[in-house]
Amino acid sequence: TRDSEVIMGVRPEDVLVSLEPQRDFLESKVYFFQQMGNVGYVNLETGSDIITAMVNPSFEGRTGEKIFIKFHENHIHIFDKISEKTII
């Protein structure tokens, strides 16, 4: 129904990250960074949610620092919160 709650899903490789403000990017905050070989993963705090983004292992963001994110629009997935069925 039109009033149903939804869940947005996006893969870590589909989250764009910038240390500087960019047009159409959302403000977030670095929660945790982990380097895993030739790739890094940064957990980002956005309100009450944590989003994981895949970044270059030389990523220079620090815990608590403001960071800016944007999602690849063609790779966002929307699910019905109750049934967990894919909407988009």
C-alpha positions in Angstrom: 0.0 0.0 0.0 1.0 3.6 -0.3 1.5 4.0 3.4 3.8 0.9 3.8 7.2 1.3 5.4 10.2 0.4 3.2 13.8 -0.5 3.7 16.5 0.8 1.4 19.4 -1.5 0.5 22.6 -0.6 -1.3 25.9 -2.6 -1.6 29.1 -1.1 -0.1 30.6 -0.7 -3.6 27.6 1.5 -4.7 28.1 4.1 -2.0 30.2 7.1 -3.2 32.3 8.8 -0.4 33.8 12.2 -0.3 35.8 14.0 2.5 34.5 17.3 1.1 30.9 18.5 0.6 29.6 17.7 -2.9 26.4 18.5 -4.7 23.7 15.9 -4.0 25.8 14.2 -1.3 24.4 13.6 2.2 26.3 14.5 5.3 27.3 11.5 7.4 29.9 10.7 10.1 32.7 8.1 10.1 31.9 5.4 12.7 34.6 2.8 11.9 37.2 2.1 9.2 38.7 -1.3 8.5 41.4 -2.1 5.9 41.1 -5.5 4.3 44.0 -6.1 1.9 43.5 -3.9 -1.2 40.2 -2.5 -0.2 38.8 -0.7 2.8 35.4 -0.6 4.4 34.1 2.4 6.3 31.0 2.3 8.5 29.1 5.6 8.3 26.6 6.9 10.8 23.6 8.5 9.3 21.1 9.4 12.0 20.3 6.1 13.7 21.5 3.9 10.8 25.0 2.6 10.0 25.9 2.3 6.3 28.9 0.5 5.0 30.9 1.8 2.0 33.8 0.3 0.2 36.7 2.7 -0.2 40.3 2.8 -1.2 42.6 1.3 1.6 44.4 4.7 1.8 41.1 6.3 3.0 41.9 9.2 5.4 38.6 9.7 7.2 38.8 9.5 11.0 36.3 8.2 13.5 33.7 11.0 14.3 34.7 13.1 11.3 32.1 14.5 8.9 32.0 12.7 5.6 29.7 13.0 2.6 28.0 10.1 0.7 25.8 9.5 -2.3 24.3 6.3 -3.6 24.6 5.0 -7.2 21.0 5.6 -8.2 20.7 2.6 -10.5 21.9 0.3 -7.7 19.5 1.2 -4.9 17.1 -1.6 -3.8 13.8 -0.9 -2.0 12.1 -3.6 0.0 8.7 -3.8 1.8 9.5 -3.7 5.5 6.9 -6.3 6.5 7.1 -8.8 3.7 10.7 -8.1 2.7 9.7 -8.4 -0.9 11.6 -6.4 -3.5 9.7 -3.3 -4.7 12.5 -1.8 -6.8 
